Amino acid sequence: MIPAILFFFSLAFVSAQDTLRVMQYNLLYYGENTGFCNFNNNNPDQKDAWLRNIIGWVKPDIFTVNELSHNSTYQERILQQVMNQTGYALFAKSGSPNIAESNIVNLLYYNTEKLALHSQQVLQSEVRDIDLYRLYHLGDGLEDGDTVFISCIVAHLKAGSSSSDELDRKIMTNNALEYLEANGRPGNYLFMGDLNLYDAAEDAFQRLINNNDPVFRFYDPVNAVGDWHSDANYRHVHTQSTHTSSGNCHSGGGMDDRFDFILMNKTLHDKAGKVYYLEGSYHAPGQDGQRLNGSLLDPPNTSLPAYILDALYGMSDHLPVVMDLVVDGSLGTEGPLQYPSMDILYNNPVQDVLRLRFGALARGTASLTIHAVSGSTVMKKELLLAPHSTLTINVNDLPAGFYLLRISNGNSTFTGKMVVVR
C-alpha cells in the first residue's frame, strides 16, 4: 500500500553528512600456496588474527584488497572470520569474476550499514583483472530516489622493474581507461591498488594523471608525485617493504617504494559530485617518515600501538593506504528541477502508474525516457501534450527500484528521480 498520490517537483538529495573511510591493502598471497609462500610461512590462521586487529583499529567502510586467493573459500573466510568479527559494522563482499584466471585476485568488502553494491565489472584482463565496483551510499535521500555513487577501480599492476614490466603496466592501465572512456559515465571514481610503480614518470602513471578525459583524470590526494624509489623526499608515502630481509614469504629491502595508492578523479577533486576527500586524511598506517630502507619495527616505531605494528609487520610486506571521503548532499545541487515550457508535476513514489501533469504552456510532442540507475534505458515513449493535461504511463513491468525520468520537447529537457515500489 503506497501513500496517497501527491504531485510535486522531484527535488531530492542526501541532506546529512557522512564520512566513509577507504582502505586499500595488498594481503600478500592470502590463502595461496606458491611454494615460496606457503601455509607454514604465511599461515591464514595467523593472518586472520593480524588482519582482525588492523581492521578493528582502522575501521574502514570500504576495504579493497589485492593478492587474495582466487579460491572463494578464502574470500568468504575473510568476510566471516575477519570483517564480521570486529563488531563495529556488518560487512558484505563483492564477487570475483577472475577473467584473467589468476591465482590471486582483487576483492571489495563494504559496510552494509552505510553502503550497498550496485554493480561490478571487469575493465580489462591482461595479466590480471582490473575490477570496477560501483557502490551507492545509504543516505537520507535514498527513499526519495536520490543517492551518491562511488566507483572503486581496483588494480594490481604487473610487478617488476624491467622495460617489459613497465609496458605491461602501461597496457593494463590503457585498457582500463579506454574502456571507461568508451562506456563509463560521469561520477566519483577512485583508482586504487598495488600499482607497482617505481616513479611518476612511468607511462602508466602519466596516463592516469594526464588523461584527456577529465572524468577519468586522477589526482594524488597528497600530491607526492616524483621519483619515489629510495628517495628520502618521499619517505612519508613509502608503503613497501615492511621487512629489510627477504624470506618467510615477504620481500625485503626495507621501506623504499611507493607501490600502493588511492587516487581520486577530477569529480572528487573538485567536490562536484556530493563527495569530497577529507584533507589530511590520506596516510599509510605505521609510516612515520622514519622508515627509509628500514623495517616497520626498526628503528623503533611509536606511531601506533605495538600490537597493531606487529600485525602490520606480520600480515604483509606492504602497508595499507587509507583516506576518508565526506558525503555531503549540499554539494553539486542545482536547485528545483524545472521544465519552464510545461511545468511538469508527477507522483513519486510510483506503484503501477506514473501520472504526469502538465501546465498551461504544454503543447506539441515530447519524448519520454526512463533510465535505470545503471544508465540503461528501460522505457521510451512519445507523448502528445495539451495544456493542463494529465498523462498516465503504465510502469507495472518495471522492477522496484530507483529510476531517472527524462522528458524532452526539443527546446528544453526535464529530468527527475522516480522510485518504483512493489
KOLTOR-156475 format. One record per residue (C-alpha): chain; z, x, y. Coordinates in nm, 2 decimals. Example, Ala and Ser with C-alpha at 12.3 -4.5 7.8 and 13.67 -1.06 7.14 Angstrom:
BEGIN
@c = A zz = 0.78 xx = 1.23 yy = -0.45
@c = A zz = 0.71 xx = 1.37 yy = -0.11
END
This chain:
BEGIN
@c = A zz = 0.00 xx = 0.00 yy = 0.00
@c = A zz = -0.10 xx = 0.16 yy = 0.33
@c = A zz = 0.03 xx = 0.06 yy = 0.67
@c = A zz = -0.15 xx = -0.20 yy = 0.89
@c = A zz = -0.47 xx = -0.06 yy = 1.04
@c = A zz = -0.44 xx = 0.09 yy = 1.38
@c = A zz = -0.73 xx = 0.21 yy = 1.59
@c = A zz = -0.67 xx = 0.54 yy = 1.77
@c = A zz = -0.82 xx = 0.87 yy = 1.88
@c = A zz = -0.76 xx = 1.11 yy = 1.60
@c = A zz = -0.56 xx = 1.39 yy = 1.76
@c = A zz = -0.36 xx = 1.58 yy = 1.50
@c = A zz = -0.21 xx = 1.92 yy = 1.50
@c = A zz = 0.07 xx = 2.13 yy = 1.35
@c = A zz = 0.33 xx = 2.09 yy = 1.61
@c = A zz = 0.61 xx = 2.31 yy = 1.48
@c = A zz = 0.60 xx = 2.69 yy = 1.45
@c = A zz = 0.65 xx = 2.86 yy = 1.11
@c = A zz = 0.65 xx = 3.22 yy = 1.01
@c = A zz = 0.46 xx = 3.34 yy = 0.70
@c = A zz = 0.54 xx = 3.68 yy = 0.55
@c = A zz = 0.25 xx = 3.85 yy = 0.38
@c = A zz = 0.29 xx = 4.13 yy = 0.13
@c = A zz = 0.02 xx = 4.34 yy = -0.05
@c = A zz = 0.11 xx = 4.57 yy = -0.33
@c = A zz = -0.06 xx = 4.79 yy = -0.60
@c = A zz = 0.16 xx = 4.73 yy = -0.91
@c = A zz = 0.04 xx = 5.04 yy = -1.10
@c = A zz = -0.11 xx = 4.92 yy = -1.42
@c = A zz = 0.14 xx = 4.64 yy = -1.47
@c = A zz = 0.10 xx = 4.52 yy = -1.83
@c = A zz = -0.18 xx = 4.76 yy = -1.91
@c = A zz = -0.17 xx = 5.04 yy = -2.17
@c = A zz = -0.42 xx = 5.30 yy = -2.06
@c = A zz = -0.30 xx = 5.58 yy = -2.28
@c = A zz = -0.17 xx = 5.80 yy = -1.99
@c = A zz = 0.01 xx = 5.49 yy = -1.85
@c = A zz = 0.18 xx = 5.30 yy = -2.13
@c = A zz = 0.48 xx = 5.08 yy = -2.21
@c = A zz = 0.70 xx = 5.39 yy = -2.26
@c = A zz = 0.65 xx = 5.54 yy = -1.91
@c = A zz = 0.55 xx = 5.21 yy = -1.73
@c = A zz = 0.76 xx = 4.95 yy = -1.91
@c = A zz = 0.72 xx = 4.59 yy = -1.80
@c = A zz = 1.08 xx = 4.51 yy = -1.85
@c = A zz = 1.19 xx = 4.78 yy = -1.61
@c = A zz = 0.91 xx = 4.69 yy = -1.37
@c = A zz = 1.02 xx = 4.32 yy = -1.37
@c = A zz = 1.37 xx = 4.43 yy = -1.26
@c = A zz = 1.24 xx = 4.66 yy = -0.99
@c = A zz = 0.99 xx = 4.40 yy = -0.86
@c = A zz = 1.26 xx = 4.13 yy = -0.85
@c = A zz = 1.47 xx = 4.34 yy = -0.62
@c = A zz = 1.17 xx = 4.42 yy = -0.40
@c = A zz = 1.06 xx = 4.06 yy = -0.37
@c = A zz = 1.42 xx = 3.94 yy = -0.31
@c = A zz = 1.45 xx = 4.19 yy = -0.03
@c = A zz = 1.11 xx = 4.14 yy = 0.14
@c = A zz = 1.09 xx = 3.76 yy = 0.08
@c = A zz = 0.71 xx = 3.72 yy = 0.11
@c = A zz = 0.54 xx = 3.38 yy = 0.13
@c = A zz = 0.20 xx = 3.53 yy = 0.04
@c = A zz = 0.20 xx = 3.81 yy = -0.22
@c = A zz = -0.12 xx = 3.97 yy = -0.32
@c = A zz = -0.15 xx = 4.24 yy = -0.58
@c = A zz = -0.38 xx = 4.50 yy = -0.74
@c = A zz = -0.36 xx = 4.67 yy = -1.08
@c = A zz = -0.23 xx = 4.37 yy = -1.26
@c = A zz = -0.33 xx = 4.33 yy = -1.63
@c = A zz = -0.63 xx = 4.11 yy = -1.70
@c = A zz = -0.41 xx = 3.95 yy = -1.97
@c = A zz = -0.29 xx = 3.61 yy = -1.84
@c = A zz = 0.04 xx = 3.66 yy = -2.02
@c = A zz = 0.14 xx = 3.93 yy = -1.78
@c = A zz = 0.02 xx = 3.73 yy = -1.48
@c = A zz = 0.23 xx = 3.44 yy = -1.58
@c = A zz = 0.52 xx = 3.67 yy = -1.66
@c = A zz = 0.54 xx = 3.79 yy = -1.30
@c = A zz = 0.54 xx = 3.43 yy = -1.18
@c = A zz = 0.82 xx = 3.33 yy = -1.42
@c = A zz = 1.03 xx = 3.64 yy = -1.46
@c = A zz = 1.00 xx = 3.78 yy = -1.11
@c = A zz = 0.88 xx = 3.55 yy = -0.84
@c = A zz = 1.07 xx = 3.24 yy = -0.95
@c = A zz = 1.39 xx = 3.43 yy = -1.04
@c = A zz = 1.47 xx = 3.54 yy = -0.68
@c = A zz = 1.60 xx = 3.19 yy = -0.58
@c = A zz = 1.46 xx = 3.18 yy = -0.22
@c = A zz = 1.14 xx = 2.99 yy = -0.29
@c = A zz = 0.93 xx = 2.83 yy = -0.56
@c = A zz = 0.60 xx = 3.01 yy = -0.63
@c = A zz = 0.27 xx = 2.94 yy = -0.79
@c = A zz = -0.02 xx = 3.17 yy = -0.86
@c = A zz = -0.40 xx = 3.18 yy = -0.84
@c = A zz = -0.64 xx = 3.22 yy = -1.12
@c = A zz = -0.82 xx = 3.54 yy = -1.22
@c = A zz = -1.19 xx = 3.49 yy = -1.29
@c = A zz = -1.25 xx = 3.87 yy = -1.35
@c = A zz = -1.62 xx = 3.86 yy = -1.34
@c = A zz = -1.63 xx = 4.24 yy = -1.34
@c = A zz = -1.44 xx = 4.23 yy = -1.67
@c = A zz = -1.20 xx = 4.50 yy = -1.55
@c = A zz = -0.87 xx = 4.58 yy = -1.73
@c = A zz = -0.69 xx = 4.55 yy = -1.40
@c = A zz = -0.73 xx = 4.26 yy = -1.16
@c = A zz = -0.61 xx = 4.11 yy = -0.83
@c = A zz = -0.40 xx = 3.81 yy = -0.80
@c = A zz = -0.22 xx = 3.60 yy = -0.54
@c = A zz = 0.13 xx = 3.44 yy = -0.56
@c = A zz = 0.23 xx = 3.19 yy = -0.29
@c = A zz = 0.54 xx = 3.00 yy = -0.17
@c = A zz = 0.47 xx = 2.63 yy = -0.26
@c = A zz = 0.73 xx = 2.51 yy = -0.01
@c = A zz = 0.50 xx = 2.64 yy = 0.27
@c = A zz = 0.15 xx = 2.68 yy = 0.13
@c = A zz = -0.10 xx = 2.53 yy = -0.11
@c = A zz = -0.40 xx = 2.70 yy = -0.27
@c = A zz = -0.72 xx = 2.52 yy = -0.16
@c = A zz = -0.98 xx = 2.73 yy = -0.34
@c = A zz = -1.07 xx = 3.07 yy = -0.47
@c = A zz = -1.39 xx = 3.26 yy = -0.54
@c = A zz = -1.52 xx = 3.60 yy = -0.62
@c = A zz = -1.71 xx = 3.76 yy = -0.33
@c = A zz = -1.85 xx = 4.05 yy = -0.54
@c = A zz = -1.80 xx = 4.20 yy = -0.88
@c = A zz = -1.93 xx = 4.56 yy = -0.86
@c = A zz = -1.67 xx = 4.79 yy = -1.02
@c = A zz = -1.40 xx = 4.53 yy = -0.97
@c = A zz = -1.39 xx = 4.17 yy = -0.83
@c = A zz = -1.31 xx = 4.12 yy = -0.46
@c = A zz = -1.14 xx = 3.78 yy = -0.45
@c = A zz = -1.11 xx = 3.53 yy = -0.17
@c = A zz = -0.81 xx = 3.30 yy = -0.18
@c = A zz = -0.81 xx = 3.01 yy = 0.07
@c = A zz = -0.46 xx = 2.87 yy = 0.14
@c = A zz = -0.35 xx = 2.59 yy = 0.37
@c = A zz = -0.02 xx = 2.55 yy = 0.55
@c = A zz = 0.20 xx = 2.26 yy = 0.46
@c = A zz = 0.29 xx = 2.19 yy = 0.83
@c = A zz = 0.38 xx = 1.88 yy = 1.04
@c = A zz = 0.02 xx = 1.78 yy = 1.09
@c = A zz = -0.07 xx = 1.76 yy = 0.72
@c = A zz = -0.01 xx = 1.39 yy = 0.68
@c = A zz = -0.24 xx = 1.33 yy = 0.98
@c = A zz = -0.52 xx = 1.53 yy = 0.81
@c = A zz = -0.48 xx = 1.85 yy = 1.01
@c = A zz = -0.36 xx = 2.18 yy = 0.88
@c = A zz = -0.41 xx = 2.56 yy = 0.92
@c = A zz = -0.61 xx = 2.76 yy = 0.67
@c = A zz = -0.55 xx = 3.12 yy = 0.59
@c = A zz = -0.80 xx = 3.31 yy = 0.37
@c = A zz = -0.69 xx = 3.62 yy = 0.19
@c = A zz = -0.96 xx = 3.86 yy = 0.08
@c = A zz = -0.81 xx = 4.09 yy = -0.18
@c = A zz = -0.99 xx = 4.41 yy = -0.28
@c = A zz = -0.92 xx = 4.72 yy = -0.49
@c = A zz = -1.20 xx = 4.95 yy = -0.39
@c = A zz = -1.32 xx = 5.24 yy = -0.61
@c = A zz = -1.08 xx = 5.53 yy = -0.63
@c = A zz = -1.18 xx = 5.90 yy = -0.58
@c = A zz = -1.29 xx = 6.14 yy = -0.31
@c = A zz = -1.65 xx = 6.22 yy = -0.43
@c = A zz = -1.96 xx = 6.10 yy = -0.24
@c = A zz = -2.04 xx = 5.86 yy = -0.52
@c = A zz = -1.69 xx = 5.71 yy = -0.50
@c = A zz = -1.74 xx = 5.66 yy = -0.12
@c = A zz = -2.08 xx = 5.50 yy = -0.19
@c = A zz = -1.92 xx = 5.26 yy = -0.44
@c = A zz = -1.66 xx = 5.16 yy = -0.18
@c = A zz = -1.93 xx = 5.10 yy = 0.07
@c = A zz = -2.13 xx = 4.89 yy = -0.17
@c = A zz = -1.83 xx = 4.68 yy = -0.27
@c = A zz = -1.74 xx = 4.61 yy = 0.10
@c = A zz = -2.10 xx = 4.54 yy = 0.19
@c = A zz = -2.14 xx = 4.30 yy = -0.09
@c = A zz = -1.83 xx = 4.11 yy = 0.01
@c = A zz = -1.91 xx = 4.09 yy = 0.38
@c = A zz = -2.27 xx = 3.99 yy = 0.32
@c = A zz = -2.16 xx = 3.71 yy = 0.10
@c = A zz = -1.91 xx = 3.59 yy = 0.37
@c = A zz = -2.17 xx = 3.62 yy = 0.65
@c = A zz = -2.41 xx = 3.40 yy = 0.45
@c = A zz = -2.16 xx = 3.15 yy = 0.31
@c = A zz = -1.84 xx = 3.17 yy = 0.49
@c = A zz = -1.70 xx = 2.97 yy = 0.78
@c = A zz = -1.50 xx = 3.05 yy = 1.09
@c = A zz = -1.13 xx = 3.08 yy = 1.04
@c = A zz = -0.83 xx = 3.30 yy = 0.98
@c = A zz = -0.91 xx = 3.59 yy = 0.74
@c = A zz = -0.71 xx = 3.88 yy = 0.61
@c = A zz = -0.88 xx = 4.17 yy = 0.43
@c = A zz = -0.62 xx = 4.34 yy = 0.22
@c = A zz = -0.56 xx = 4.56 yy = -0.08
@c = A zz = -0.57 xx = 4.92 yy = -0.21
@c = A zz = -0.89 xx = 5.03 yy = -0.03
@c = A zz = -0.86 xx = 5.40 yy = -0.15
@c = A zz = -0.99 xx = 5.52 yy = 0.19
@c = A zz = -0.92 xx = 5.88 yy = 0.30
@c = A zz = -1.03 xx = 5.84 yy = 0.66
@c = A zz = -1.16 xx = 5.58 yy = 0.90
@c = A zz = -1.50 xx = 5.74 yy = 0.92
@c = A zz = -1.59 xx = 5.61 yy = 0.58
@c = A zz = -1.88 xx = 5.37 yy = 0.58
@c = A zz = -1.67 xx = 5.10 yy = 0.40
@c = A zz = -1.40 xx = 5.10 yy = 0.68
@c = A zz = -1.66 xx = 5.12 yy = 0.96
@c = A zz = -1.84 xx = 4.82 yy = 0.81
@c = A zz = -1.51 xx = 4.63 yy = 0.83
@c = A zz = -1.41 xx = 4.72 yy = 1.18
@c = A zz = -1.75 xx = 4.72 yy = 1.34
@c = A zz = -1.92 xx = 4.43 yy = 1.17
@c = A zz = -2.18 xx = 4.25 yy = 1.38
@c = A zz = -2.05 xx = 3.90 yy = 1.28
@c = A zz = -1.73 xx = 3.86 yy = 1.49
@c = A zz = -1.57 xx = 3.62 yy = 1.25
@c = A zz = -1.57 xx = 3.89 yy = 0.98
@c = A zz = -1.49 xx = 4.18 yy = 1.20
@c = A zz = -1.15 xx = 4.32 yy = 1.11
@c = A zz = -0.87 xx = 4.49 yy = 1.31
@c = A zz = -0.59 xx = 4.71 yy = 1.21
@c = A zz = -0.26 xx = 4.54 yy = 1.33
@c = A zz = -0.11 xx = 4.88 yy = 1.41
@c = A zz = -0.43 xx = 5.04 yy = 1.55
@c = A zz = -0.37 xx = 5.36 yy = 1.35
@c = A zz = -0.73 xx = 5.44 yy = 1.29
@c = A zz = -0.82 xx = 5.80 yy = 1.21
@c = A zz = -0.83 xx = 6.08 yy = 0.95
@c = A zz = -0.53 xx = 5.96 yy = 0.76
@c = A zz = -0.52 xx = 6.22 yy = 0.47
@c = A zz = -0.23 xx = 6.47 yy = 0.51
@c = A zz = -0.23 xx = 6.42 yy = 0.89
@c = A zz = 0.12 xx = 6.41 yy = 1.04
@c = A zz = -0.01 xx = 6.18 yy = 1.32
@c = A zz = -0.03 xx = 5.90 yy = 1.06
@c = A zz = 0.28 xx = 5.98 yy = 0.86
@c = A zz = 0.43 xx = 5.64 yy = 0.96
@c = A zz = 0.14 xx = 5.45 yy = 0.78
@c = A zz = 0.10 xx = 5.66 yy = 0.46
@c = A zz = 0.15 xx = 5.45 yy = 0.15
@c = A zz = 0.07 xx = 5.69 yy = -0.14
@c = A zz = 0.22 xx = 5.87 yy = -0.33
@c = A zz = 0.59 xx = 5.78 yy = -0.37
@c = A zz = 0.61 xx = 6.09 yy = -0.60
@c = A zz = 0.55 xx = 6.45 yy = -0.54
@c = A zz = 0.47 xx = 6.54 yy = -0.91
@c = A zz = 0.24 xx = 6.36 yy = -1.13
@c = A zz = 0.33 xx = 6.22 yy = -1.47
@c = A zz = 0.51 xx = 5.92 yy = -1.61
@c = A zz = 0.20 xx = 5.72 yy = -1.50
@c = A zz = 0.24 xx = 5.80 yy = -1.13
@c = A zz = 0.01 xx = 6.01 yy = -0.92
@c = A zz = 0.17 xx = 6.30 yy = -0.74
@c = A zz = 0.12 xx = 6.48 yy = -0.41
@c = A zz = 0.38 xx = 6.30 yy = -0.20
@c = A zz = 0.31 xx = 6.07 yy = 0.09
@c = A zz = -0.02 xx = 6.19 yy = 0.24
@c = A zz = -0.26 xx = 5.89 yy = 0.22
@c = A zz = -0.30 xx = 5.55 yy = 0.37
@c = A zz = -0.47 xx = 5.36 yy = 0.09
@c = A zz = -0.30 xx = 5.02 yy = 0.13
@c = A zz = -0.40 xx = 4.78 yy = 0.41
@c = A zz = -0.37 xx = 4.43 yy = 0.56
@c = A zz = -0.64 xx = 4.39 yy = 0.82
@c = A zz = -0.69 xx = 4.08 yy = 1.03
@c = A zz = -1.01 xx = 3.92 yy = 1.16
@c = A zz = -1.10 xx = 3.85 yy = 1.52
@c = A zz = -0.98 xx = 3.49 yy = 1.50
@c = A zz = -0.63 xx = 3.61 yy = 1.41
@c = A zz = -0.65 xx = 3.90 yy = 1.65
@c = A zz = -0.74 xx = 3.67 yy = 1.94
@c = A zz = -0.49 xx = 3.39 yy = 1.84
@c = A zz = -0.78 xx = 3.15 yy = 1.82
@c = A zz = -0.70 xx = 2.97 yy = 1.50
@c = A zz = -0.34 xx = 2.84 yy = 1.53
@c = A zz = -0.21 xx = 3.15 yy = 1.36
@c = A zz = -0.14 xx = 3.50 yy = 1.50
@c = A zz = 0.00 xx = 3.83 yy = 1.40
@c = A zz = 0.37 xx = 3.88 yy = 1.50
@c = A zz = 0.35 xx = 4.20 yy = 1.70
@c = A zz = 0.55 xx = 4.49 yy = 1.54
@c = A zz = 0.60 xx = 4.32 yy = 1.20
@c = A zz = 0.34 xx = 4.54 yy = 1.01
@c = A zz = 0.51 xx = 4.81 yy = 0.80
@c = A zz = 0.53 xx = 4.98 yy = 0.47
@c = A zz = 0.89 xx = 4.92 yy = 0.34
@c = A zz = 1.06 xx = 5.26 yy = 0.27
@c = A zz = 0.82 xx = 5.45 yy = 0.50
@c = A zz = 1.04 xx = 5.60 yy = 0.77
@c = A zz = 0.79 xx = 5.86 yy = 0.90
@c = A zz = 0.97 xx = 6.15 yy = 0.74
@c = A zz = 0.78 xx = 6.15 yy = 0.41
@c = A zz = 0.47 xx = 6.37 yy = 0.48
@c = A zz = 0.39 xx = 6.54 yy = 0.15
@c = A zz = 0.74 xx = 6.44 yy = 0.03
@c = A zz = 0.85 xx = 6.17 yy = -0.21
@c = A zz = 1.01 xx = 5.84 yy = -0.12
@c = A zz = 1.35 xx = 5.97 yy = -0.20
@c = A zz = 1.33 xx = 6.34 yy = -0.09
@c = A zz = 1.40 xx = 6.42 yy = 0.19
@c = A zz = 1.69 xx = 6.17 yy = 0.19
@c = A zz = 1.58 xx = 5.82 yy = 0.29
@c = A zz = 1.82 xx = 5.58 yy = 0.46
@c = A zz = 1.56 xx = 5.32 yy = 0.58
@c = A zz = 1.65 xx = 5.07 yy = 0.31
@c = A zz = 1.94 xx = 5.02 yy = 0.07
@c = A zz = 1.94 xx = 5.27 yy = -0.21
@c = A zz = 1.87 xx = 5.01 yy = -0.48
@c = A zz = 1.55 xx = 4.90 yy = -0.30
@c = A zz = 1.43 xx = 5.25 yy = -0.25
@c = A zz = 1.49 xx = 5.32 yy = -0.62
@c = A zz = 1.29 xx = 5.01 yy = -0.71
@c = A zz = 1.00 xx = 5.11 yy = -0.49
@c = A zz = 1.01 xx = 5.46 yy = -0.64
@c = A zz = 1.01 xx = 5.33 yy = -1.00
@c = A zz = 0.77 xx = 5.04 yy = -0.95
@c = A zz = 0.46 xx = 5.22 yy = -0.83
@c = A zz = 0.31 xx = 5.53 yy = -0.67
@c = A zz = 0.21 xx = 5.31 yy = -0.38
@c = A zz = 0.43 xx = 5.14 yy = -0.12
@c = A zz = 0.36 xx = 4.77 yy = -0.04
@c = A zz = 0.25 xx = 4.67 yy = 0.31
@c = A zz = 0.40 xx = 4.37 yy = 0.49
@c = A zz = 0.32 xx = 4.17 yy = 0.80
@c = A zz = 0.43 xx = 3.84 yy = 0.95
@c = A zz = 0.20 xx = 3.56 yy = 1.07
@c = A zz = 0.31 xx = 3.29 yy = 1.31
@c = A zz = 0.17 xx = 2.94 yy = 1.26
@c = A zz = 0.16 xx = 2.77 yy = 1.60
@c = A zz = -0.02 xx = 2.43 yy = 1.62
@c = A zz = -0.03 xx = 2.45 yy = 2.00
@c = A zz = -0.29 xx = 2.73 yy = 1.98
@c = A zz = -0.66 xx = 2.66 yy = 1.97
@c = A zz = -0.63 xx = 2.29 yy = 2.05
@c = A zz = -0.89 xx = 2.12 yy = 2.28
@c = A zz = -0.71 xx = 1.81 yy = 2.39
@c = A zz = -0.81 xx = 1.45 yy = 2.29
@c = A zz = -1.13 xx = 1.42 yy = 2.09
@c = A zz = -1.37 xx = 1.21 yy = 2.29
@c = A zz = -1.72 xx = 1.07 yy = 2.25
@c = A zz = -1.80 xx = 0.97 yy = 2.61
@c = A zz = -2.11 xx = 0.76 yy = 2.53
@c = A zz = -1.94 xx = 0.54 yy = 2.27
@c = A zz = -1.56 xx = 0.56 yy = 2.29
@c = A zz = -1.52 xx = 0.56 yy = 1.91
@c = A zz = -1.19 xx = 0.44 yy = 1.76
@c = A zz = -1.12 xx = 0.43 yy = 1.39
@c = A zz = -0.84 xx = 0.36 yy = 1.13
@c = A zz = -0.66 xx = 0.65 yy = 0.98
@c = A zz = -0.54 xx = 0.68 yy = 0.70
@c = A zz = -0.81 xx = 0.51 yy = 0.51
@c = A zz = -0.79 xx = 0.34 yy = 0.17
@c = A zz = -1.12 xx = 0.19 yy = 0.07
@c = A zz = -1.29 xx = 0.11 yy = 0.40
@c = A zz = -1.34 xx = 0.32 yy = 0.72
@c = A zz = -1.37 xx = 0.09 yy = 1.03
@c = A zz = -1.54 xx = 0.23 yy = 1.33
@c = A zz = -1.51 xx = 0.05 yy = 1.66
@c = A zz = -1.74 xx = 0.14 yy = 1.95
@c = A zz = -1.71 xx = 0.09 yy = 2.32
@c = A zz = -1.93 xx = -0.07 yy = 2.58
@c = A zz = -2.19 xx = 0.21 yy = 2.60
@c = A zz = -2.27 xx = 0.23 yy = 2.23
@c = A zz = -2.64 xx = 0.16 yy = 2.15
@c = A zz = -2.92 xx = 0.30 yy = 1.95
@c = A zz = -2.88 xx = 0.51 yy = 1.63
@c = A zz = -2.63 xx = 0.77 yy = 1.53
@c = A zz = -2.58 xx = 0.99 yy = 1.22
@c = A zz = -2.25 xx = 0.98 yy = 1.03
@c = A zz = -2.15 xx = 1.27 yy = 0.80
@c = A zz = -1.82 xx = 1.31 yy = 0.62
@c = A zz = -1.73 xx = 1.66 yy = 0.50
@c = A zz = -1.46 xx = 1.77 yy = 0.25
@c = A zz = -1.22 xx = 2.04 yy = 0.37
@c = A zz = -1.43 xx = 2.29 yy = 0.16
@c = A zz = -1.72 xx = 2.22 yy = 0.40
@c = A zz = -1.94 xx = 2.03 yy = 0.16
@c = A zz = -2.10 xx = 1.70 yy = 0.27
@c = A zz = -1.97 xx = 1.41 yy = 0.07
@c = A zz = -2.14 xx = 1.13 yy = 0.26
@c = A zz = -2.42 xx = 1.09 yy = 0.51
@c = A zz = -2.54 xx = 0.76 yy = 0.67
@c = A zz = -2.75 xx = 0.64 yy = 0.96
@c = A zz = -2.57 xx = 0.39 yy = 1.19
@c = A zz = -2.72 xx = 0.12 yy = 1.41
@c = A zz = -2.50 xx = 0.08 yy = 1.72
@c = A zz = -2.43 xx = -0.20 yy = 1.96
@c = A zz = -2.17 xx = -0.24 yy = 2.24
@c = A zz = -1.82 xx = -0.34 yy = 2.13
@c = A zz = -1.94 xx = -0.34 yy = 1.77
@c = A zz = -1.73 xx = -0.26 yy = 1.46
@c = A zz = -1.90 xx = -0.10 yy = 1.15
@c = A zz = -1.74 xx = -0.07 yy = 0.81
@c = A zz = -1.81 xx = 0.21 yy = 0.57
@c = A zz = -1.71 xx = 0.19 yy = 0.21
@c = A zz = -1.53 xx = 0.51 yy = 0.10
@c = A zz = -1.37 xx = 0.40 yy = -0.22
@c = A zz = -1.57 xx = 0.66 yy = -0.41
@c = A zz = -1.40 xx = 0.95 yy = -0.22
@c = A zz = -1.10 xx = 1.11 yy = -0.39
@c = A zz = -0.77 xx = 1.11 yy = -0.20
@c = A zz = -0.75 xx = 1.40 yy = 0.05
@c = A zz = -0.85 xx = 1.53 yy = 0.39
@c = A zz = -1.20 xx = 1.50 yy = 0.54
@c = A zz = -1.38 xx = 1.58 yy = 0.86
@c = A zz = -1.57 xx = 1.29 yy = 1.02
@c = A zz = -1.87 xx = 1.37 yy = 1.24
@c = A zz = -2.09 xx = 1.12 yy = 1.44
@c = A zz = -2.38 xx = 1.23 yy = 1.65
@c = A zz = -2.64 xx = 1.04 yy = 1.85
@c = A zz = -2.84 xx = 1.34 yy = 1.97
@c = A zz = -2.67 xx = 1.36 yy = 2.31
@c = A zz = -2.31 xx = 1.43 yy = 2.20
@c = A zz = -2.10 xx = 1.46 yy = 1.89
@c = A zz = -1.77 xx = 1.32 yy = 1.79
@c = A zz = -1.55 xx = 1.49 yy = 1.53
@c = A zz = -1.22 xx = 1.37 yy = 1.39
@c = A zz = -0.99 xx = 1.41 yy = 1.09
@c = A zz = -0.97 xx = 1.14 yy = 0.82
@c = A zz = -0.71 xx = 1.10 yy = 0.54
@c = A zz = -0.81 xx = 0.90 yy = 0.23
@c = A zz = -0.51 xx = 0.77 yy = 0.04
@c = A zz = -0.51 xx = 0.60 yy = -0.30
END
